[in-house]
Amino acid sequence: MFNDPAPVIIETGPKSAASIIWLHGLGADGHDFEPIVPELQLPDSLPVRFVFPHAPYRPVTVNGGYTMRAWYDIAIDAQGFHQNEAQIRESEQHLRALIEQERVMGVDSHRIVLAGFSQGAAMALHTGLRYPERLAGIMALSMPIPLPTKIALEMHTANAGVPVLLAHGTSDPVVPFPMGEYAQRLLSELRLPVEWHTYPMEHSVCAQEIRDIRAWLLRVLPH
């Protein structure tokens, strides 16, 4: 399934001291968040390799079976979101492979951040909490929480205390705001150090959010 082009890579310095693997949302691709790199204005003392992978093409039920880039299939009915567990776990293995590539290139896992928007954020959280080596942090923006009943059972002790940044728009029509609130409550109940931000926006990213992301990155990636 994962036979698409190599991830988009952006390096902010000659020798990366950290890596941020950033997953796009449903229907987008790895180029979607390229513009955020200069907007973050990370200091020269923190050279980062940004990795923006492409999800594979697959039919998506919520969009009438139309084929688009998606980390997993998703459907919505009166009971809420239904996320394809088998495909989530397939994408988890792909993301783990990307983490291992960064480690081979000399970046320790505790200097790697998993990040994403919407469905990509769901994958970042799902994979990061289960990863067997400590990560620097997990950033999940405008996310439907994946497989919520299985997190407590499957969370690896290595990342049971990993910093998590959650953010959500209060007027989000795609992933309704109560879903973000639910994710925040659930992760807090699991005693994860969650930083929670809300913004008066829809399913998007705003300027204040980018400033908050920058501040959080500078805390979880000492430089």
RATAGI-V828266 format. One record per residue. N is the residue number from 1. RES is the residue in one small letter. PHI is phi as a letter, one per 30 degrees, with the letter a starting at -180 (999 if undefined). OMEGA is omega in whole degrees, 0 to 359 (none if undefined). Layout:
n = (N | N)
res = (RES | RES)
phi = (PHI | PHI)
omega = (OMEGA | OMEGA)
//
This chain:
n = (1 | 2 | 3 | 4 | 5 | 6 | 7 | 8 | 9 | 10 | 11 | 12 | 13 | 14 | 15 | 16 | 17 | 18 | 19 | 20 | 21 | 22 | 23 | 24 | 25 | 26 | 27 | 28 | 29 | 30 | 31 | 32 | 33 | 34 | 35 | 36 | 37 | 38 | 39 | 40 | 41 | 42 | 43 | 44 | 45 | 46 | 47 | 48 | 49 | 50 | 51 | 52 | 53 | 54 | 55 | 56 | 57 | 58 | 59 | 60 | 61 | 62 | 63 | 64 | 65 | 66 | 67 | 68 | 69 | 70 | 71 | 72 | 73 | 74 | 75 | 76 | 77 | 78 | 79 | 80 | 81 | 82 | 83 | 84 | 85 | 86 | 87 | 88 | 89 | 90 | 91 | 92 | 93 | 94 | 95 | 96 | 97 | 98 | 99 | 100 | 101 | 102 | 103 | 104 | 105 | 106 | 107 | 108 | 109 | 110 | 111 | 112 | 113 | 114 | 115 | 116 | 117 | 118 | 119 | 120 | 121 | 122 | 123 | 124 | 125 | 126 | 127 | 128 | 129 | 130 | 131 | 132 | 133 | 134 | 135 | 136 | 137 | 138 | 139 | 140 | 141 | 142 | 143 | 144 | 145 | 146 | 147 | 148 | 149 | 150 | 151 | 152 | 153 | 154 | 155 | 156 | 157 | 158 | 159 | 160 | 161 | 162 | 163 | 164 | 165 | 166 | 167 | 168 | 169 | 170 | 171 | 172 | 173 | 174 | 175 | 176 | 177 | 178 | 179 | 180 | 181 | 182 | 183 | 184 | 185 | 186 | 187 | 188 | 189 | 190 | 191 | 192 | 193 | 194 | 195 | 196 | 197 | 198 | 199 | 200 | 201 | 202 | 203 | 204 | 205 | 206 | 207 | 208 | 209 | 210 | 211 | 212 | 213 | 214 | 215 | 216 | 217 | 218 | 219 | 220 | 221 | 222 | 223)
res = (m | f | n | d | p | a | p | v | i | i | e | t | g | p | k | s | a | a | s | i | i | w | l | h | g | l | g | a | d | g | h | d | f | e | p | i | v | p | e | l | q | l | p | d | s | l | p | v | r | f | v | f | p | h | a | p | y | r | p | v | t | v | n | g | g | y | t | m | r | a | w | y | d | i | a | i | d | a | q | g | f | h | q | n | e | a | q | i | r | e | s | e | q | h | l | r | a | l | i | e | q | e | r | v | m | g | v | d | s | h | r | i | v | l | a | g | f | s | q | g | a | a | m | a | l | h | t | g | l | r | y | p | e | r | l | a | g | i | m | a | l | s | m | p | i | p | l | p | t | k | i | a | l | e | m | h | t | a | n | a | g | v | p | v | l | l | a | h | g | t | s | d | p | v | v | p | f | p | m | g | e | y | a | q | r | l | l | s | e | l | r | l | p | v | e | w | h | t | y | p | m | e | h | s | v | c | a | q | e | i | r | d | i | r | a | w | l | l | r | v | l | p | h)
phi = (999 | c | c | d | e | d | e | d | c | b | c | c | a | d | b | d | c | a | b | b | c | c | c | d | d | e | i | c | a | d | d | e | c | e | d | d | e | d | d | d | h | d | d | d | d | b | d | b | c | c | c | c | d | c | d | d | d | a | d | b | e | d | c | i | i | d | d | a | d | a | d | a | d | b | b | b | b | d | d | j | d | b | c | d | d | d | d | e | d | d | d | e | d | d | d | d | d | d | d | d | d | d | d | d | d | j | c | d | e | d | c | c | c | c | b | a | b | h | d | d | d | e | d | d | d | e | d | d | d | c | d | d | b | d | c | d | l | b | c | b | c | h | c | d | d | d | h | d | d | c | d | e | d | c | d | d | e | d | c | d | b | d | d | b | c | c | b | a | d | d | c | d | c | c | c | e | e | e | d | d | d | d | d | d | d | d | d | d | d | d | i | d | d | c | c | c | b | b | b | d | b | c | d | a | b | c | d | d | d | d | d | d | d | e | d | d | e | d | d | d | b | e | b)
omega = (184 | 179 | 182 | 181 | 178 | 179 | 170 | 181 | 174 | 178 | 184 | 179 | 185 | 180 | 187 | 177 | 180 | 177 | 173 | 178 | 192 | 184 | 181 | 179 | 183 | 175 | 178 | 174 | 185 | 179 | 191 | 184 | 174 | 184 | 183 | 184 | 178 | 181 | 179 | 177 | 178 | 184 | 178 | 180 | 178 | 176 | 186 | 169 | 175 | 179 | 182 | 182 | 177 | 172 | 176 | 173 | 177 | 176 | 182 | 186 | 184 | 178 | 175 | 180 | 180 | 181 | 180 | 176 | 182 | 177 | 176 | 178 | 181 | 178 | 179 | 172 | 183 | 179 | 178 | 182 | 173 | 185 | 186 | 186 | 181 | 180 | 174 | 183 | 174 | 179 | 175 | 180 | 177 | 180 | 175 | 179 | 177 | 176 | 181 | 177 | 178 | 179 | 177 | 180 | 171 | 179 | 178 | 183 | 182 | 173 | 181 | 174 | 171 | 184 | 176 | 177 | 175 | 181 | 176 | 176 | 177 | 180 | 179 | 180 | 181 | 184 | 185 | 181 | 182 | 184 | 189 | 176 | 185 | 176 | 178 | 182 | 178 | 179 | 185 | 185 | 174 | 194 | 163 | 187 | 184 | 174 | 188 | 183 | 184 | 185 | 183 | 181 | 189 | 181 | 181 | 181 | 181 | 182 | 178 | 178 | 183 | 177 | 180 | 173 | 176 | 178 | 184 | 175 | 183 | 179 | 183 | 178 | 184 | 173 | 188 | 184 | 178 | 177 | 175 | 178 | 179 | 179 | 181 | 180 | 183 | 181 | 176 | 177 | 177 | 176 | 171 | 178 | 186 | 169 | 190 | 179 | 174 | 184 | 177 | 183 | 177 | 183 | 187 | 177 | 182 | 185 | 179 | 178 | 179 | 177 | 179 | 177 | 179 | 181 | 180 | 179 | 180 | 176 | 184 | 178 | 180 | 184 | none)
//
